Amino acid sequence: MADHPIRYIATRLGVLTASPWAFVVLGLYGAIWLAVAPESHEWHAVATFITLAMTLVIQRAEHRDTQALHAKLDELLHSSQKSSNRLTHIDEREPEDIEAHRDHARAGD
């Protein structure tokens, strides 16, 4: 983490927005907004809130699909006698590191 704190924070934020707690925070924000400033509920403010909620729904679905795909690929790697298990934890690395690994692996193609 010390090398690239911005990359680490951005990745963690992406994971956190896919968690159920993100919906709890959004719900609390909406309830507080409703209680504190009911006069500000114009159509564009409500549309912005709904857009944020839909973004969290999409992020959650993408995260679920990605985790399922990783689980399936891990199973394939573990079941193949010829494969190496060294890539089973690559999803724990930063996206830029994974891209660099893929570029290096493709250089021989």
OpenMM code with the backbone's topology and positions (N, CA, C; nanometers):
from openmm import Vec3, app, unit

residues = "MET ALA ASP HIS PRO ILE ARG TYR ILE ALA THR ARG LEU GLY VAL LEU THR ALA SER PRO TRP ALA PHE VAL VAL LEU GLY LEU TYR GLY ALA ILE TRP LEU ALA VAL ALA PRO GLU SER HIS GLU TRP HIS ALA VAL ALA THR PHE ILE THR LEU ALA MET THR LEU VAL ILE GLN ARG ALA GLU HIS ARG ASP THR GLN ALA LEU HIS ALA LYS LEU ASP GLU LEU LEU HIS SER SER GLN LYS SER SER ASN ARG LEU THR HIS ILE ASP GLU ARG GLU PRO GLU ASP ILE GLU ALA HIS ARG ASP HIS ALA ARG ALA GLY ASP".split()
positions = [
    Vec3(0.0806, -0.1187, 0.0000),
    Vec3(0.0000, 0.0000, 0.0000),
    Vec3(0.0852, 0.1256, 0.0000),
    Vec3(0.1987, 0.1227, 0.0642),
    Vec3(0.2804, 0.2424, 0.0785),
    Vec3(0.3272, 0.2981, -0.0555),
    Vec3(0.3438, 0.2105, -0.1551),
    Vec3(0.3918, 0.2565, -0.2848),
    Vec3(0.2903, 0.3444, -0.3562),
    Vec3(0.1657, 0.3047, -0.3552),
    Vec3(0.0622, 0.3752, -0.4308),
    Vec3(-0.0651, 0.3867, -0.3467),
    Vec3(-0.0690, 0.4777, -0.2495),
    Vec3(-0.1873, 0.4863, -0.1633),
    Vec3(-0.3137, 0.5256, -0.2387),
    Vec3(-0.3023, 0.6059, -0.3432),
    Vec3(-0.4206, 0.6452, -0.4195),
    Vec3(-0.4811, 0.5231, -0.4891),
    Vec3(-0.3966, 0.4400, -0.5499),
    Vec3(-0.4448, 0.3185, -0.6158),
    Vec3(-0.5121, 0.2263, -0.5154),
    Vec3(-0.4516, 0.2114, -0.3985),
    Vec3(-0.5067, 0.1245, -0.2948),
    Vec3(-0.6428, 0.1768, -0.2476),
    Vec3(-0.6500, 0.3068, -0.2224),
    Vec3(-0.7745, 0.3668, -0.1742),
    Vec3(-0.8846, 0.3542, -0.2796),
    Vec3(-0.8511, 0.3785, -0.4060),
    Vec3(-0.9496, 0.3676, -0.5134),
    Vec3(-1.0030, 0.2248, -0.5248),
    Vec3(-0.9155, 0.1263, -0.5126),
    Vec3(-0.9580, -0.0129, -0.5195),
    Vec3(-1.0455, -0.0482, -0.4005),
    Vec3(-1.0046, -0.0080, -0.2822),
    Vec3(-1.0841, -0.0367, -0.1620),
    Vec3(-1.2202, 0.0315, -0.1696),
    Vec3(-1.2242, 0.1537, -0.2215),
    Vec3(-1.3509, 0.2256, -0.2351),
    Vec3(-1.4445, 0.1513, -0.3301),
    Vec3(-1.3900, 0.0974, -0.4382),
    Vec3(-1.4709, 0.0182, -0.5305),
    Vec3(-1.5286, -0.1046, -0.4642),
    Vec3(-1.4509, -0.1713, -0.3817),
    Vec3(-1.4991, -0.2896, -0.3098),
    Vec3(-1.6044, -0.2497, -0.2062),
    Vec3(-1.5795, -0.1402, -0.1353),
    Vec3(-1.6753, -0.0956, -0.0344),
    Vec3(-1.8088, -0.0548, -0.0944),
    Vec3(-1.8074, 0.0066, -0.2124),
    Vec3(-1.9342, 0.0470, -0.2740),
    Vec3(-2.0149, -0.0729, -0.3216),
    Vec3(-1.9534, -0.1895, -0.3279),
    Vec3(-2.0250, -0.3115, -0.3655),
    Vec3(-2.0806, -0.3846, -0.2439),
    Vec3(-2.0515, -0.3358, -0.1253),
    Vec3(-2.0963, -0.4049, -0.0043),
    Vec3(-2.2367, -0.3598, 0.0361),
    Vec3(-2.3070, -0.4411, 0.1123),
    Vec3(-2.4393, -0.4011, 0.1608),
    Vec3(-2.4354, -0.2742, 0.2462),
    Vec3(-2.3222, -0.2486, 0.3085),
    Vec3(-2.3105, -0.1279, 0.3915),
    Vec3(-2.3241, -0.0005, 0.3094),
    Vec3(-2.2899, -0.0050, 0.1835),
    Vec3(-2.3064, 0.1126, 0.0977),
    Vec3(-2.4535, 0.1498, 0.0865),
    Vec3(-2.5404, 0.0484, 0.0815),
    Vec3(-2.6838, 0.0736, 0.0747),
    Vec3(-2.7365, 0.1278, 0.2077),
    Vec3(-2.6790, 0.0805, 0.3171),
    Vec3(-2.7169, 0.1327, 0.4489),
    Vec3(-2.6795, 0.2801, 0.4580),
    Vec3(-2.5585, 0.3139, 0.4171),
    Vec3(-2.5138, 0.4532, 0.4193),
    Vec3(-2.6025, 0.5391, 0.3298),
    Vec3(-2.6352, 0.4901, 0.2113),
    Vec3(-2.7223, 0.5645, 0.1211),
    Vec3(-2.8612, 0.5839, 0.1824),
    Vec3(-2.9134, 0.4820, 0.2450),
    Vec3(-3.0438, 0.4935, 0.3114),
    Vec3(-3.0416, 0.5948, 0.4246),
    Vec3(-2.9348, 0.5914, 0.5049),
    Vec3(-2.9205, 0.6898, 0.6128),
    Vec3(-2.9098, 0.8314, 0.5573),
    Vec3(-2.8332, 0.8457, 0.4511),
    Vec3(-2.8206, 0.9767, 0.3873),
    Vec3(-2.9565, 1.0258, 0.3394),
    Vec3(-3.0326, 0.9383, 0.2745),
    Vec3(-3.1649, 0.9752, 0.2257),
    Vec3(-3.2585, 1.0134, 0.3386),
    Vec3(-3.2560, 0.9380, 0.4490),
    Vec3(-3.3419, 0.9682, 0.5630),
    Vec3(-3.3045, 1.1019, 0.6264),
    Vec3(-3.1750, 1.1265, 0.6413),
    Vec3(-3.1296, 1.2531, 0.6979),
    Vec3(-3.1650, 1.3682, 0.6051),
    Vec3(-3.1461, 1.3473, 0.4776),
    Vec3(-3.1806, 1.4500, 0.3784),
    Vec3(-3.3298, 1.4819, 0.3843),
    Vec3(-3.4119, 1.3802, 0.3952),
    Vec3(-3.5565, 1.3980, 0.4022),
    Vec3(-3.5959, 1.4748, 0.5291),
    Vec3(-3.5287, 1.4440, 0.6406),
    Vec3(-3.5624, 1.5077, 0.7678),
    Vec3(-3.5096, 1.6505, 0.7783),
    Vec3(-3.3905, 1.6753, 0.7277),
    Vec3(-3.3246, 1.8052, 0.7465),
    Vec3(-3.3666, 1.9072, 0.6418),
    Vec3(-3.3794, 1.8659, 0.5179),
    Vec3(-3.4053, 1.9627, 0.4104),
    Vec3(-3.5150, 1.9145, 0.3162),
    Vec3(-3.6381, 1.8973, 0.3663),
    Vec3(-3.7445, 1.8482, 0.2785),
    Vec3(-3.7777, 1.9450, 0.1649),
    Vec3(-3.7489, 2.0723, 0.1821),
    Vec3(-3.7774, 2.1696, 0.0762),
    Vec3(-3.6830, 2.1558, -0.0426),
    Vec3(-3.5746, 2.0832, -0.0278),
    Vec3(-3.4771, 2.0687, -0.1365),
    Vec3(-3.5070, 1.9490, -0.2272),
    Vec3(-3.6198, 1.8855, -0.2076),
    Vec3(-3.6530, 1.7672, -0.2869),
    Vec3(-3.7124, 1.8047, -0.4219),
    Vec3(-3.6341, 1.8707, -0.5006),
    Vec3(-3.6747, 1.9027, -0.6373),
    Vec3(-3.6452, 1.7815, -0.7250),
    Vec3(-3.6985, 1.7810, -0.8457),
    Vec3(-3.6872, 1.6633, -0.9323),
    Vec3(-3.5433, 1.6273, -0.9629),
    Vec3(-3.4556, 1.7271, -0.9836),
    Vec3(-3.3173, 1.6938, -1.0191),
    Vec3(-3.2396, 1.6402, -0.8994),
    Vec3(-3.2734, 1.6842, -0.7786),
    Vec3(-3.2077, 1.6310, -0.6592),
    Vec3(-3.2500, 1.4863, -0.6360),
    Vec3(-3.3788, 1.4596, -0.6535),
    Vec3(-3.4289, 1.3226, -0.6373),
    Vec3(-3.3711, 1.2327, -0.7471),
    Vec3(-3.3620, 1.2845, -0.8693),
    Vec3(-3.3036, 1.2062, -0.9792),
    Vec3(-3.1570, 1.1738, -0.9507),
    Vec3(-3.0847, 1.2676, -0.8916),
    Vec3(-2.9443, 1.2433, -0.8556),
    Vec3(-2.9346, 1.1336, -0.7501),
    Vec3(-3.0224, 1.1375, -0.6520),
    Vec3(-3.0235, 1.0356, -0.5470),
    Vec3(-3.0547, 0.8978, -0.6071),
    Vec3(-3.1530, 0.8914, -0.6959),
    Vec3(-3.1889, 0.7648, -0.7602),
    Vec3(-3.0738, 0.7142, -0.8472),
    Vec3(-3.0054, 0.8059, -0.9148),
    Vec3(-2.8900, 0.7678, -0.9964),
    Vec3(-2.7800, 0.7071, -0.9099),
    Vec3(-2.7561, 0.7659, -0.7931),
    Vec3(-2.6572, 0.7113, -0.7008),
    Vec3(-2.6986, 0.5722, -0.6543),
    Vec3(-2.8266, 0.5552, -0.6236),
    Vec3(-2.8747, 0.4239, -0.5807),
    Vec3(-2.8563, 0.3204, -0.6916),
    Vec3(-2.8889, 0.3565, -0.8137),
    Vec3(-2.8727, 0.2636, -0.9258),
    Vec3(-2.7249, 0.2324, -0.9511),
    Vec3(-2.6398, 0.3302, -0.9302),
    Vec3(-2.4960, 0.3064, -0.9445),
    Vec3(-2.4492, 0.2011, -0.8450),
    Vec3(-2.4993, 0.2085, -0.7216),
    Vec3(-2.4634, 0.1078, -0.6219),
    Vec3(-2.5173, -0.0299, -0.6607),
    Vec3(-2.6374, -0.0350, -0.7157),
    Vec3(-2.6946, -0.1624, -0.7600),
    Vec3(-2.6078, -0.2231, -0.8705),
    Vec3(-2.5695, -0.1408, -0.9668),
    Vec3(-2.4855, -0.1882, -1.0769),
    Vec3(-2.3485, -0.2324, -1.0259),
    Vec3(-2.2900, -0.1549, -0.9355),
    Vec3(-2.1596, -0.1900, -0.8783),
    Vec3(-2.1683, -0.3233, -0.8059),
    Vec3(-2.2753, -0.3442, -0.7312),
    Vec3(-2.2937, -0.4695, -0.6574),
    Vec3(-2.3061, -0.5873, -0.7545),
    Vec3(-2.3854, -0.5708, -0.8609),
    Vec3(-2.4024, -0.6783, -0.9585),
    Vec3(-2.2706, -0.7099, -1.0288),
    Vec3(-2.1966, -0.6076, -1.0661),
    Vec3(-2.0661, -0.6276, -1.1312),
    Vec3(-1.9697, -0.7002, -1.0380),
    Vec3(-1.9695, -0.6614, -0.9118),
    Vec3(-1.8797, -0.7246, -0.8146),
    Vec3(-1.9167, -0.8721, -0.7964),
    Vec3(-2.0467, -0.9003, -0.7864),
    Vec3(-2.0916, -1.0389, -0.7724),
    Vec3(-2.0484, -1.1215, -0.8931),
    Vec3(-2.0700, -1.0670, -1.0129),
    Vec3(-2.0329, -1.1392, -1.1345),
    Vec3(-1.8826, -1.1629, -1.1421),
    Vec3(-1.8062, -1.0635, -1.1057),
    Vec3(-1.6600, -1.0765, -1.1076),
    Vec3(-1.6137, -1.1817, -1.0080),
    Vec3(-1.6713, -1.1817, -0.8872),
    Vec3(-1.6320, -1.2801, -0.7869),
    Vec3(-1.6701, -1.4209, -0.8316),
    Vec3(-1.7868, -1.4355, -0.8946),
    Vec3(-1.8274, -1.5672, -0.9447),
    Vec3(-1.7329, -1.6147, -1.0547),
    Vec3(-1.6955, -1.5242, -1.1425),
    Vec3(-1.6023, -1.5588, -1.2498),
    Vec3(-1.4673, -1.6012, -1.1929),
    Vec3(-1.4191, -1.5290, -1.0933),
    Vec3(-1.2920, -1.5657, -1.0300),
    Vec3(-1.3015, -1.7035, -0.9648),
    Vec3(-1.4132, -1.7304, -0.8989),
    Vec3(-1.4296, -1.8614, -0.8341),
    Vec3(-1.4276, -1.9741, -0.9376),
    Vec3(-1.4935, -1.9514, -1.0508),
    Vec3(-1.4947, -2.0525, -1.1568),
    Vec3(-1.3556, -2.0734, -1.2158),
    Vec3(-1.2852, -1.9630, -1.2391),
    Vec3(-1.1498, -1.9760, -1.2935),
    Vec3(-1.0557, -2.0433, -1.1941),
    Vec3(-1.0708, -2.0099, -1.0662),
    Vec3(-0.9895, -2.0768, -0.9639),
    Vec3(-1.0144, -2.2274, -0.9648),
    Vec3(-1.1412, -2.2649, -0.9791),
    Vec3(-1.1745, -2.4073, -0.9831),
    Vec3(-1.1100, -2.4746, -1.1040),
    Vec3(-1.1121, -2.4086, -1.2182),
    Vec3(-1.0478, -2.4643, -1.3377),
    Vec3(-0.8972, -2.4777, -1.3179),
    Vec3(-0.8356, -2.3763, -1.2579),
    Vec3(-0.6917, -2.3838, -1.2328),
    Vec3(-0.6576, -2.4980, -1.1370),
    Vec3(-0.7396, -2.5150, -1.0347),
    Vec3(-0.7132, -2.6209, -0.9376),
    Vec3(-0.7387, -2.7597, -0.9961),
    Vec3(-0.8302, -2.7709, -1.0914),
    Vec3(-0.8637, -2.9027, -1.1454),
    Vec3(-0.7690, -2.9488, -1.2562),
    Vec3(-0.7012, -2.8559, -1.3201),
    Vec3(-0.6124, -2.8911, -1.4298),
    Vec3(-0.4763, -2.9353, -1.3750),
    Vec3(-0.4308, -3.0488, -1.4213),
    Vec3(-0.3026, -3.1023, -1.3751),
    Vec3(-0.1852, -3.0199, -1.4275),
    Vec3(-0.2019, -2.9594, -1.5460),
    Vec3(-0.0922, -2.8865, -1.6093),
    Vec3(-0.0815, -2.7415, -1.5641),
    Vec3(-0.1845, -2.6911, -1.5002),
    Vec3(-0.1840, -2.5487, -1.4670),
    Vec3(-0.1053, -2.5212, -1.3395),
    Vec3(-0.0686, -2.3955, -1.3274),
    Vec3(0.0033, -2.3494, -1.2092),
    Vec3(-0.0943, -2.2712, -1.1209),
    Vec3(-0.0825, -2.2875, -0.9919),
    Vec3(-0.1701, -2.2166, -0.8988),
    Vec3(-0.1188, -2.0762, -0.8654),
    Vec3(-0.0137, -2.0327, -0.9307),
    Vec3(0.0445, -1.9039, -0.8948),
    Vec3(-0.0453, -1.7856, -0.9283),
    Vec3(-0.1434, -1.8033, -1.0152),
    Vec3(-0.2323, -1.6926, -1.0519),
    Vec3(-0.3607, -1.6878, -0.9702),
    Vec3(-0.3824, -1.7825, -0.8811),
    Vec3(-0.5086, -1.7858, -0.8089),
    Vec3(-0.5277, -1.6652, -0.7169),
    Vec3(-0.4229, -1.5968, -0.6807),
    Vec3(-0.4352, -1.4803, -0.5919),
    Vec3(-0.4079, -1.3489, -0.6634),
    Vec3(-0.4020, -1.3512, -0.7945),
    Vec3(-0.3712, -1.2284, -0.8679),
    Vec3(-0.4806, -1.1234, -0.8503),
    Vec3(-0.6052, -1.1662, -0.8233),
    Vec3(-0.7138, -1.0705, -0.8062),
    Vec3(-0.6988, -0.9855, -0.6799),
    Vec3(-0.6045, -1.0182, -0.5954),
    Vec3(-0.5784, -0.9382, -0.4757),
    Vec3(-0.4832, -0.8218, -0.5047),
    Vec3(-0.4268, -0.8193, -0.6236),
    Vec3(-0.3342, -0.7127, -0.6620),
    Vec3(-0.4092, -0.5951, -0.7206),
    Vec3(-0.3399, -0.4848, -0.7383),
    Vec3(-0.3997, -0.3647, -0.7958),
    Vec3(-0.4249, -0.3853, -0.9460),
    Vec3(-0.5295, -0.3222, -1.0003),
    Vec3(-0.5601, -0.3407, -1.1426),
    Vec3(-0.4429, -0.3102, -1.2357),
    Vec3(-0.3670, -0.2080, -1.2051),
    Vec3(-0.2525, -0.1730, -1.2894),
    Vec3(-0.1470, -0.2825, -1.2882),
    Vec3(-0.1285, -0.3468, -1.1729),
    Vec3(-0.0330, -0.4578, -1.1632),
    Vec3(-0.0810, -0.5779, -1.2441),
    Vec3(-0.2115, -0.6031, -1.2418),
    Vec3(-0.2676, -0.7144, -1.3194),
    Vec3(-0.2518, -0.6875, -1.4686),
    Vec3(-0.2786, -0.5636, -1.5107),
    Vec3(-0.2616, -0.5277, -1.6514),
    Vec3(-0.1163, -0.5441, -1.6947),
    Vec3(-0.0230, -0.5031, -1.6105),
    Vec3(0.1189, -0.5177, -1.6422),
    Vec3(0.1557, -0.6654, -1.6542),
    Vec3(0.1014, -0.7486, -1.5658),
    Vec3(0.1271, -0.8927, -1.5726),
    Vec3(0.0738, -0.9502, -1.7037),
    Vec3(-0.0490, -0.9102, -1.7418),
    Vec3(-0.1080, -0.9594, -1.8660),
    Vec3(-0.0282, -0.9132, -1.9871),
    Vec3(0.0162, -0.7884, -1.9879),
    Vec3(0.0983, -0.7378, -2.0986),
    Vec3(0.2274, -0.8181, -2.1109),
    Vec3(0.2899, -0.8473, -1.9977),
    Vec3(0.4147, -0.9237, -1.9971),
    Vec3(0.3888, -1.0670, -2.0481),
    Vec3(0.2784, -1.1264, -2.0046),
    Vec3(0.2459, -1.2639, -2.0463),
    Vec3(0.2132, -1.2705, -2.1956),
    Vec3(0.1531, -1.1659, -2.2485),
    Vec3(0.1151, -1.1628, -2.3901),
    Vec3(0.2333, -1.1306, -2.4808),
    Vec3(0.3404, -1.0812, -2.4267),
    Vec3(0.4559, -1.0423, -2.5075),
    Vec3(0.5114, -1.1610, -2.5852),
    Vec3(0.4957, -1.2799, -2.5313),
    Vec3(0.5457, -1.3990, -2.5982),
    Vec3(0.4505, -1.4572, -2.7002),
    Vec3(0.3295, -1.4038, -2.7101),
    Vec3(0.2297, -1.4574, -2.8057),
    Vec3(0.2602, -1.4209, -2.9478),
] * unit.nanometer
topology = app.Topology()
chain = topology.addChain("A")
for resn in residues:
    res = topology.addResidue(resn, chain)
    for name in ("N", "CA", "C"):
        topology.addAtom(name, app.Element.getBySymbol(name[0]), res)
